């Protein structure tokens, strides 16, 4: 993560365009990558990235420093990207939490995760998942959000997020066979 000097946010709040450009330059790649993983279109990701920075600069007074700036702006970018998908009719199916019985969430690292070739295969398989499944997998595996955070982002229950992740993971395994 990029470390900001303490005055950078204050300078941005004071309207210092150089400070704003510094923040943009420091984080635009990370923000773009987060948008692209969700939207899968370079143009859409660029638009979402720009919109994310506009939102971040307009809401900068809300940034309290409780989390690093990078995490804060990436969260804005993810929410912006998901909102764009919702506008194009992304449907997230709500599931009955009682179906969770008997399923465990496993974060065990498999041997295949350690090879570049297999990682490329996994990435390609993620890209072939339906939008809802791809978003869940991206947020959990690539962005590092837990199920409760994903639930909050997608406006679903934690149990639904777990079930959808489990189903997406099963689809991903099938694609990798």
FIMARLUM-184117 format. One record per residue: residue number from 1; residue in one letter; x, y, z of N, C-alpha, C in turn. Coordinates in pm, whole numbers, plus 50000, padded with zeros to 5 digits. Each point is the difference from the previous one (the first is absolute). Example, Ala and Ser with C-alpha at 12.3 -4.5 7.8 and 13.67 -1.06 7.14 Angstrom:
2
[1; a; [51319; 49431; 50780]; [49911; 50119; 50000]; [50090; 50120; 50000]]
[2; s; [49965; 50105; 49928]; [50082; 50119; 50006]; [49923; 50109; 50073]]
//
This chain:
177
[1; x; [50083; 49882; 50000]; [49917; 50118; 50000]; [50087; 50124; 50000]]
[2; x; [49946; 50102; 49936]; [50071; 50127; 49991]; [49979; 50077; 50129]]
[3; x; [50108; 50052; 50055]; [49991; 50078; 50123]; [49988; 50147; 49963]]
[4; x; [49902; 50067; 50057]; [49977; 50142; 49975]; [50058; 50082; 50113]]
[5; x; [50052; 50118; 49965]; [50041; 50087; 50109]; [49874; 50057; 50064]]
[6; x; [50011; 50040; 50123]; [49883; 50040; 50080]; [49927; 50120; 49942]]
[7; x; [50070; 50085; 49926]; [49938; 50122; 49950]; [49933; 49982; 49865]]
[8; x; [50018; 49885; 49934]; [49948; 49982; 49865]; [49848; 50014; 49996]]
[9; x; [49930; 49936; 50090]; [49854; 50007; 50003]; [49956; 50143; 50030]]
[10; x; [50067; 50063; 50096]; [49965; 50139; 50033]; [50021; 50090; 49881]]
[11; x; [50109; 49981; 49928]; [50026; 50081; 49881]; [49892; 49978; 49894]]
[12; x; [49956; 49877; 49986]; [49891; 49971; 49905]; [49872; 50070; 50043]]
[13; x; [49972; 49995; 50130]; [49881; 50066; 50052]; [50005; 50151; 49978]]
[14; x; [50120; 50055; 50000]; [50018; 50143; 49977]; [49996; 50035; 49851]]
[15; x; [49978; 49899; 49914]; [49988; 50026; 49857]; [50131; 49998; 49924]]
[16; x; [50105; 49948; 50060]; [50131; 49994; 49934]; [49995; 49895; 49889]]
[17; x; [50000; 50044; 49875]; [49989; 49910; 49885]; [50122; 49909; 49987]]
[18; x; [50115; 50048; 50040]; [50120; 49914; 49995]; [49988; 49884; 50098]]
[19; x; [49946; 50026; 50117]; [49980; 49894; 50098]; [49897; 49899; 49948]]
[20; x; [49894; 50050; 49937]; [49900; 49910; 49942]; [50062; 49915; 49889]]
[21; x; [50083; 50061; 49918]; [50066; 49926; 49893]; [50097; 49896; 50058]]
[22; x; [50064; 50035; 50110]; [50089; 49904; 50066]; [49920; 49878; 50048]]
[23; x; [49885; 50022; 50062]; [49916; 49888; 50045]; [49954; 49916; 49881]]
[24; x; [49957; 50068; 49896]; [49956; 49929; 49880]; [50114; 49915; 49944]]
[25; x; [50116; 50060; 49984]; [50116; 49929; 49944]; [50041; 49881; 50086]]
[26; x; [49986; 50015; 50130]; [50041; 49894; 50092]; [49905; 49880; 49996]]
[27; x; [49872; 50023; 49969]; [49901; 49894; 50017]; [49921; 49962; 49875]]
[28; x; [50018; 50070; 49888]; [49913; 49973; 49886]; [50013; 49857; 49948]]
[29; x; [50119; 49942; 50001]; [50018; 49863; 49950]; [49923; 49900; 50087]]
[30; x; [50013; 50015; 50129]; [49932; 49909; 50094]; [49848; 50012; 49986]]
[31; x; [49953; 50125; 49987]; [49856; 50023; 49986]; [49951; 49943; 49866]]
[32; x; [50074; 50026; 49893]; [49962; 49947; 49869]; [49993; 49848; 50003]]
[33; x; [50101; 49934; 50058]; [50001; 49854; 50005]; [49880; 49945; 50075]]
[34; x; [49962; 50064; 50110]; [49882; 49955; 50075]; [49874; 50015; 49916]]
[35; x; [49989; 50112; 49930]; [49884; 50022; 49913]; [49998; 49899; 49885]]
[36; x; [50115; 49977; 49940]; [50009; 49910; 49886]; [49965; 49856; 50038]]
[37; x; [50042; 49956; 50118]; [49969; 49863; 50043]; [49849; 49978; 50010]]
[38; x; [49928; 50104; 50033]; [49855; 49988; 50014]; [49929; 50023; 49867]]
[39; x; [50040; 50101; 49926]; [49929; 50040; 49879]; [50046; 49927; 49874]]
[40; x; [50125; 49953; 49997]; [50056; 49925; 49888]; [49999; 50075; 49868]]
[41; x; [49994; 50129; 50004]; [50005; 50080; 49879]; [50087; 50122; 50029]]
[42; x; [50102; 50021; 49917]; [50095; 50106; 50027]; [49933; 50137; 50006]]
[43; x; [49914; 50028; 49904]; [49932; 50130; 49997]; [49912; 50021; 50122]]
[44; x; [49922; 49898; 50035]; [49914; 50009; 50119]; [50083; 50016; 50127]]
[45; x; [50113; 49927; 50005]; [50086; 50008; 50117]; [50062; 50140; 50011]]
[46; x; [50040; 50057; 49889]; [50055; 50136; 50002]; [49895; 50101; 50048]]
[47; x; [49876; 49985; 49949]; [49893; 50089; 50044]; [49973; 49985; 50150]]
[48; x; [49996; 49874; 50045]; [49976; 49975; 50143]; [50115; 50054; 50085]]
[49; x; [50122; 49988; 49949]; [50116; 50053; 50072]; [49987; 50152; 50016]]
[50; x; [49968; 50067; 49890]; [49986; 50146; 50006]; [49887; 50040; 50095]]
[51; x; [49889; 49930; 49990]; [49887; 50028; 50089]; [50038; 49976; 50147]]
[52; x; [50080; 49899; 50023]; [50045; 49969; 50136]; [50085; 50112; 50057]]
[53; x; [50089; 50053; 49919]; [50083; 50112; 50047]; [49915; 50125; 50023]]
[54; x; [49905; 50026; 49913]; [49911; 50116; 50021]; [49926; 49984; 50132]]
[55; x; [49946; 49880; 50024]; [49930; 49974; 50126]; [50095; 50017; 50118]]
[56; x; [50120; 49945; 49987]; [50096; 50006; 50111]; [50035; 50145; 50033]]
[57; x; [50029; 50080; 49898]; [50037; 50139; 50026]; [49881; 50080; 50053]]
[58; x; [49878; 49967; 49956]; [49884; 50073; 50052]; [49963; 49957; 50142]]
[59; x; [50043; 49880; 50039]; [49969; 49948; 50134]; [50124; 49998; 50090]]
[60; x; [50101; 50069; 49962]; [50128; 49994; 50072]; [49986; 50039; 50146]]
[61; x; [49907; 50087; 50031]; [49979; 50039; 50140]; [49950; 49883; 50086]]
[62; x; [49943; 49900; 49934]; [49951; 49882; 50072]; [50114; 49902; 50032]]
[63; x; [50113; 50016; 49933]; [50113; 49911; 50025]; [50059; 50034; 50136]]
[64; x; [49993; 49903; 50092]; [50045; 50026; 50137]; [50134; 49937; 50033]]
[65; x; [50059; 49930; 49906]; [50130; 49939; 50023]; [49994; 49870; 50078]]
[66; x; [49880; 49949; 50029]; [49988; 49874; 50073]; [50055; 49883; 49919]]
[67; x; [49991; 50012; 49868]; [50059; 49902; 49910]; [50095; 50076; 49908]]
[68; x; [50096; 49932; 49938]; [50088; 50071; 49907]; [49920; 50060; 49884]]
[69; x; [50048; 50109; 49947]; [49932; 50067; 49889]; [49978; 49904; 49884]]
[70; x; [50100; 49918; 49970]; [49988; 49905; 49889]; [49881; 49907; 50020]]
[71; x; [49984; 49946; 50118]; [49887; 49911; 50028]; [49868; 50075; 49986]]
[72; x; [49998; 50124; 50045]; [49879; 50083; 49994]; [49960; 50025; 49855]]
[73; x; [50094; 50039; 49916]; [49966; 50031; 49861]; [49971; 49873; 49919]]
[74; x; [50065; 49890; 50032]; [49970; 49874; 49931]; [49858; 49955; 50034]]
[75; x; [49959; 50020; 50123]; [49861; 49966; 50038]; [49902; 50084; 49921]]
[76; x; [50029; 50129; 49982]; [49916; 50086; 49917]; [49996; 49946; 49858]]
[77; x; [50115; 49960; 49947]; [50009; 49949; 49862]; [49919; 49871; 49984]]
[78; x; [50009; 49912; 50097]; [49925; 49874; 49993]; [49851; 50028; 50003]]
[79; x; [49957; 50087; 50090]; [49858; 50035; 50008]; [49953; 50067; 49871]]
[80; x; [50082; 50088; 49944]; [49965; 50067; 49874]; [49986; 49898; 49888]]
[81; x; [50093; 49906; 49993]; [49996; 49897; 49895]; [49878; 49911; 50016]]
[82; x; [49970; 49961; 50121]; [49883; 49915; 50023]; [49873; 50076; 49967]]
[83; x; [49994; 50128; 50034]; [49883; 50081; 49964]; [49982; 50005; 49848]]
[84; x; [50110; 50011; 49927]; [49993; 50001; 49853]; [49945; 49866; 49949]]
[85; x; [50041; 49890; 50062]; [49946; 49870; 49959]; [49853; 49988; 50034]]
[86; x; [49963; 50052; 50115]; [49858; 49995; 50038]; [49915; 50077; 49901]]
[87; x; [50055; 50111; 49953]; [49928; 50078; 49899]; [49978; 49920; 49873]]
[88; x; [50090; 49906; 49973]; [49983; 49915; 49882]; [49932; 49868; 50037]]
[89; x; [49924; 50005; 50107]; [49913; 49890; 50042]; [50071; 49878; 50056]]
[90; x; [50105; 50019; 50077]; [50063; 49890; 50071]; [49902; 49952; 50106]]
[91; x; [49975; 49871; 50003]; [49911; 49946; 50100]; [50080; 49913; 50096]]
[92; x; [49987; 50028; 50128]; [50062; 49919; 50103]; [49886; 49925; 50067]]
[93; x; [50003; 49869; 49993]; [49892; 49918; 50050]; [50011; 49989; 50151]]
[94; x; [49890; 50029; 50070]; [49997; 49986; 50144]; [49975; 49853; 50032]]
[95; x; [50071; 49948; 50097]; [49991; 49858; 50034]; [49956; 49984; 50145]]
[96; x; [49941; 49888; 50027]; [49957; 49967; 50134]; [50122; 49958; 50081]]
[97; x; [50025; 50068; 50112]; [50118; 49972; 50082]; [49999; 49859; 50057]]
[98; x; [49883; 49937; 50011]; [49996; 49865; 50056]; [50070; 49901; 49910]]
[99; x; [50021; 50033; 49875]; [50071; 49910; 49908]; [50150; 49995; 50029]]
[100; x; [50045; 50083; 50090]; [50142; 50002; 50035]; [50042; 49878; 50079]]
[101; x; [49905; 49931; 50061]; [50034; 49887; 50084]; [50076; 49896; 49919]]
[102; x; [50108; 49954; 50053]; [50079; 49897; 49934]; [50108; 50053; 49908]]
[103; x; [50001; 50133; 49979]; [50102; 50059; 49914]; [50097; 50078; 50086]]
[104; x; [50125; 49986; 49969]; [50102; 50075; 50072]; [50075; 50087; 49902]]
[105; x; [50037; 50117; 50046]; [50082; 50090; 49919]; [50145; 49964; 50027]]
[106; x; [50071; 49964; 49896]; [50138; 49958; 50016]; [50093; 50097; 49930]]
[107; x; [50097; 50051; 50072]; [50100; 50088; 49942]; [50134; 49928; 49989]]
[108; x; [49993; 49867; 49999]; [50125; 49925; 49991]; [50067; 50029; 49867]]
[109; x; [50129; 50018; 50006]; [50074; 50025; 49877]; [50028; 49867; 49933]]
[110; x; [49967; 49994; 49873]; [50027; 49880; 49922]; [50134; 50016; 49930]]
[111; x; [50058; 49886; 49965]; [50131; 50003; 49934]; [49997; 50077; 49869]]
[112; x; [49890; 49993; 49926]; [49993; 50063; 49868]; [50008; 50151; 50007]]
[113; x; [49972; 50060; 50116]; [50005; 50146; 50013]; [50143; 50051; 49992]]
[114; x; [50097; 49914; 50015]; [50139; 50042; 50007]; [50072; 50002; 49866]]
[115; x; [49932; 49965; 49894]; [50067; 50001; 49870]; [49939; 50108; 49912]]
[116; x; [50083; 50065; 49924]; [49952; 50107; 49912]; [49907; 49946; 49892]]
[117; x; [50031; 49884; 49948]; [49917; 49942; 49896]; [49859; 49974; 50051]]
[118; x; [49992; 49943; 50117]; [49869; 49969; 50057]; [49927; 50129; 50035]]
[119; x; [50073; 50099; 50046]; [49938; 50129; 50033]; [49936; 50061; 49875]]
[120; x; [50066; 49988; 49886]; [49944; 50052; 49875]; [49873; 49923; 49963]]
[121; x; [50000; 49870; 50023]; [49881; 49920; 49973]; [49885; 50041; 50092]]
[122; x; [50031; 50025; 50125]; [49898; 50042; 50096]; [49943; 50136; 49958]]
[123; x; [50088; 50091; 49963]; [49954; 50133; 49958]; [49908; 49989; 49879]]
[124; x; [50037; 49918; 49903]; [49917; 49981; 49881]; [49865; 49939; 50038]]
[125; x; [50000; 49907; 50093]; [49876; 49938; 50044]; [49911; 50100; 50072]]
[126; x; [50058; 50085; 50082]; [49924; 50105; 50069]; [49931; 50089; 49897]]
[127; x; [50071; 50032; 49894]; [49943; 50086; 49896]; [49880; 49936; 49931]]
[128; x; [49993; 49867; 49999]; [49890; 49929; 49935]; [49879; 49983; 50091]]
[129; x; [50013; 50033; 50128]; [49887; 49988; 50092]; [49892; 50103; 49967]]
[130; x; [49875; 49969; 50031]; [49895; 50103; 49987]; [50033; 50119; 50090]]
[131; x; [49948; 50117; 49967]; [50036; 50124; 50071]; [49987; 49987; 50152]]
[132; x; [49887; 49951; 50048]; [49979; 49994; 50146]; [50106; 49912; 50066]]
[133; x; [50029; 49886; 49940]; [50101; 49909; 50056]; [50139; 50062; 49991]]
[134; x; [50030; 50062; 49889]; [50131; 50062; 49980]; [50024; 50111; 50101]]
[135; x; [49897; 50077; 50029]; [50015; 50110; 50096]; [50027; 49945; 50140]]
[136; x; [49925; 49900; 50041]; [50020; 49940; 50132]; [50143; 49946; 50012]]
[137; x; [50044; 49925; 49900]; [50134; 49941; 50003]; [50106; 50111; 49999]]
[138; x; [49980; 50101; 49918]; [50095; 50111; 49992]; [50012; 50072; 50133]]
[139; x; [49886; 50031; 50060]; [50003; 50072; 50128]; [50065; 49916; 50109]]
[140; x; [49972; 49871; 50001]; [50052; 49914; 50106]; [50147; 49964; 49979]]
[141; x; [50031; 49947; 49882]; [50135; 49949; 49976]; [50099; 50109; 49960]]
[142; x; [49960; 50092; 49915]; [50095; 50097; 49947]; [50005; 50129; 50081]]
[143; x; [49884; 50046; 50047]; [49997; 50125; 50076]; [50015; 49977; 50150]]
[144; x; [49976; 49878; 50047]; [50023; 49968; 50140]; [49888; 50035; 50096]]
[145; x; [49881; 50025; 49949]; [49887; 50029; 50089]; [49949; 49871; 50060]]
[146; x; [49949; 50008; 50124]; [49938; 49881; 50060]; [49852; 49996; 49958]]
[147; x; [49931; 49894; 50038]; [49862; 49981; 49956]; [49907; 50110; 50051]]
[148; x; [50021; 50045; 50122]; [49914; 50105; 50054]; [50021; 50132; 49926]]
[149; x; [50124; 50030; 49964]; [50028; 50121; 49923]; [49939; 49990; 49860]]
[150; x; [50010; 49883; 49940]; [49940; 49978; 49868]; [49849; 50017; 50009]]
[151; x; [49941; 49945; 50105]; [49856; 50013; 50020]; [49960; 50147; 50008]]
[152; x; [50077; 50076; 50071]; [49971; 50143; 50014]; [50013; 50071; 49865]]
[153; x; [50105; 49969; 49926]; [50021; 50063; 49869]; [49886; 49967; 49904]]
[154; x; [49957; 49874; 49998]; [49898; 49954; 49906]; [49858; 50014; 50054]]
[155; x; [49989; 50045; 50124]; [49869; 50018; 50064]; [49923; 49867; 50007]]
[156; x; [50070; 49896; 50047]; [49941; 49869; 50021]; [50039; 49955; 50141]]
[157; x; [49947; 49887; 50044]; [50036; 49950; 50132]; [50136; 49930; 49996]]
[158; x; [50062; 49987; 50115]; [50128; 49930; 50009]; [49988; 49856; 49956]]
[159; x; [49891; 49936; 50035]; [49978; 49862; 49959]; [49988; 49987; 49849]]
[160; x; [49932; 50094; 49940]; [49987; 50001; 49854]; [50136; 50017; 49934]]
[161; x; [50081; 50087; 50056]; [50135; 50020; 49946]; [50080; 49871; 50010]]
[162; x; [49988; 49930; 50111]; [50073; 49874; 50017]; [49954; 49894; 49899]]
[163; x; [49869; 49990; 49986]; [49943; 49900; 49907]; [50042; 50033; 49858]]
[164; x; [49990; 50127; 49962]; [50037; 50037; 49864]; [50148; 49977; 49976]]
[165; x; [50082; 50027; 50100]; [50144; 49973; 49985]; [50023; 49850; 49983]]
[166; x; [49934; 49920; 50082]; [50016; 49856; 49991]; [49960; 49950; 49862]]
[167; x; [49887; 50049; 49948]; [49954; 49959; 49868]; [50096; 50047; 49891]]
[168; x; [50046; 50122; 50013]; [50096; 50054; 49902]; [50129; 49920; 50003]]
[169; x; [50042; 49963; 50118]; [50122; 49921; 50016]; [49982; 49864; 49933]]
[170; x; [49881; 49939; 50017]; [49972; 49871; 49936]; [50001; 50014; 49847]]
[171; x; [49942; 50108; 49949]; [50002; 50024; 49855]; [50143; 50018; 49951]]
[172; x; [50078; 50072; 50078]; [50138; 50023; 49965]; [50079; 49871; 49995]]
[173; x; [49977; 49913; 50097]; [50066; 49869; 50001]; [49961; 49918; 49877]]
[174; x; [49870; 50006; 49965]; [49954; 49927; 49881]; [50068; 50054; 49873]]
[175; x; [50013; 50131; 49991]; [50065; 50060; 49884]; [50148; 49962; 49991]]
[176; x; [50060; 49975; 50114]; [50144; 49969; 50003]; [50028; 49853; 49972]]
[177; x; [49897; 49916; 50001]; [50022; 49856; 49975]; [50021; 49974; 49854]]
//
